[in-house]
């Protein structure tokens, strides 16, 4: 497996986990300000976008390597 493919998969999984943490735990606690869930959401989205871009690069370069 390519390192880019492994990194892309890990980034997408971590982004999804952060999104689930935000929904499950942080938004249920009323004492937390709106700043922290927003930062976690932004980080989650950025990680998923980077993971998808790396995945698309791996798919585009798959035929070239063989």
C-alpha positions, 0 to 999 in steps of 0.5 A: 500500500502507498503511504499516501493511501494510508495517510488519507484513510487515517485522516478521514477516520480521524476527521469522522471521529472528531465530528462524532466527538463534537456531536456526542459529547461537547454539544451536550455539555451546556457549560462549554462555549460555542468556540470549542465545538466550532474549532473541532468542527473546522479541524474535522472538515479540514482533515477530511478534505485533505484526506479526500484530496490525497485519496484522489491523488492516489487514484489518479496516480494508480495507473501511472505506477504500473 
